[in-house]
Amino acid sequence: MPALAIFVVTLVLVLFRPRYLGIGGAALLGATAMLLTGIIPWQRLPGLWSLVWDPTFTFLGLVVVSLVLEQAGSFRWAALHVARRGKGSGPRLFVLLVLLGAAVTALLANDGAVLILTPIVLALLFELGLSPAVALVFVVAIGFVADTTSLPLVTSNLTNILSARYFGLTYDSYAQVMAPVDVVALAATLAVLWLGFRRRIVSRYETGHLPAPHSAVRDPLVFKAGFAVLGVALAAYFLTARLHVPISLITGIAALALLGLGLRPGGKVAHPISLKKVLHDTPWQIVAFSLGMYVVVYGLRNAGLVDYYSHAVHWLSAHGLFAATIGVGSLTALLSAIVNNLPAVLIGSLGIHQAPHITPLVREAVIYANIVGSDLGPKLTPIGSLATLLWLHLLARRGESINWGRYLKWGFTLTPPVLIITLSALAGWLWLIH
């Protein structure tokens, strides 16, 4: 089966990224192979691009917003406020940092949250005099919550954006379903993290030597404008939900507005926003990766994998709302853990689309369950998402290596209960509102 072989080789190249290839190059190689072998006709490319361009550029816009705010000192300011609000209590600090991670994830997507907050929080914890072992527990919690609470808004995770685009879910209708479910996911995450790490959390820490939060602000104008820009963008997402305005247009305007303020002529700040750093840190390869991987996954139709998934969805749907929700969500979660969450959510979307004879309520449930599985399932393994791989690499560069055995132990201990509780909440909420 050439389609399956191309998919496996592409996935290996994406996960282990040979030098000079990158995730975008690996995905494009796989897509090219699908086209050259005739598995996918060239005429299909425009239609496939129409499905991925808006999610892709929305993601890039959110990353640019995050990078500009990070340079302005917004995240450092927030972290210092959290440390002071903790009032010297280790457990209180742990809860507040998890809540900060969830808030940043909801507004600026999981990838930006984990990659920007991780070094800032790690530096803060060392300032507080915590040992590397204790600091690692807090950072693991940040990395975990960045995925498990990336459900509330379409823009909170790239997989959300792709699914919403594919199934025509509007921003407001999506939030009506998933925002309450995310509250349950956050509560479950806090409970599971506390049970898993409570013995490693210090009881007290000193705050007297911490600098004042305002000292972290490097560009006051961009810092203040950030609150307004994010608020206006969020309102615009909801207000234009029924008008079919591309989400990337709103996100792009927000990114350009903040970037323009940061690069304003005559701006007298000690540490101006660096356009070079923003451009360098923006993951431009995600454009090639999104299109390339979608083409590769679309080619799997010929290998029968999508058909198998579709049959599973049909069988689970025959057993009722709760069985379908928990079954499909768990199936996508396992698939995400094995083959990465972006291919998994695409396979799930295609499979649900092909599944016959599903009632409207159950169909809605499995669409959202597929999203939950692709958002939470990656935490089971180190290869579940690119964000996790980059997060592990970031920690290793700072001398905080986590081997795969240790990660798998955490992943399979912490993730399943949060996944099942969240999927149950999704089924219950959909049953209630219908």
HELIX and SHEET records of a PDB file:
HELIX    1   1 PRO A    2  PHE A   16  1                                  15    
HELIX    2   2 GLY A   22  LEU A   36  1                                  15    
HELIX    3   3 TRP A   42  ARG A   44  5                                   3    
HELIX    4   4 LEU A   45  ALA A   72  1                                  28    
HELIX    5   5 SER A   74  ARG A   85  1                                  12    
HELIX    6   6 GLY A   90  LEU A  108  1                                  19    
HELIX    7   7 ASN A  110  GLU A  127  1                                  18    
HELIX    8   8 PRO A  132  THR A  148  1                                  17    
HELIX    9   9 VAL A  154  SER A  156  5                                   3    
HELIX   10  10 LEU A  158  PHE A  167  1                                  10    
HELIX   11  11 TYR A  171  PHE A  197  1                                  27    
HELIX   12  12 ARG A  198  ARG A  200  5                                   3    
HELIX   13  13 PRO A  213  ALA A  216  5                                   4    
HELIX   14  14 PRO A  220  LEU A  239  1                                  20    
HELIX   15  15 ALA A  241  LEU A  243  5                                   3    
HELIX   16  16 ILE A  247  GLY A  262  1                                  16    
HELIX   17  17 LEU A  275  ASP A  281  1                                   7    
HELIX   18  18 GLN A  285  GLY A  299  1                                  15    
HELIX   19  19 LEU A  300  ALA A  303  5                                   4    
HELIX   20  20 LEU A  305  SER A  317  1                                  13    
HELIX   21  21 LEU A  321  VAL A  339  1                                  19    
HELIX   22  22 ASN A  341  GLN A  354  1                                  14    
HELIX   23  23 PRO A  360  LEU A  376  1                                  17    
HELIX   24  24 GLY A  377  LEU A  380  5                                   4    
HELIX   25  25 LEU A  386  ARG A  397  1                                  12    
HELIX   26  26 TRP A  404  ILE A  433  1                                  30    
END                                                                             
